[in-house]
């Protein structure tokens, strides 16, 4: 499979996962802070929704290549 096709497939899978998660947990994401360290962007978010332990704070750690996200870690 060519890399471009893999990228299209991954984007579709991420969209599907996001929609299913939103429907199940009815959550909202509120960004609280953005910082940059060692070329990675860290977005601290508060997630509130229909899940045990709500609300929680998570860090979304992005690595970019130009205007594309090449990696994402979600940390609690």
C-alpha positions, 0 to 999 in steps of 0.5 A: 500500500502506498504511503498516501493511501495509508494516510488517507485510510488513517485519517478515515479511521481517526474520524470514525474513532472520534465520531464513535467516541463523541456519540458514546461519551458526549464529551467536550474538550476545552483547551487550557494551555498550549506550550512548545518543548523540543519541537513538540506542541503540548496542549493541556485540555479538560475533558468533560462528559458521560464517563467515569472520572469526568472531568479529567485533564489530558495532554495532547502532545503533537509533533508537526512536519510543516502543517501536518501532524506526524505524531500524537500522544495523549497523556493523562 
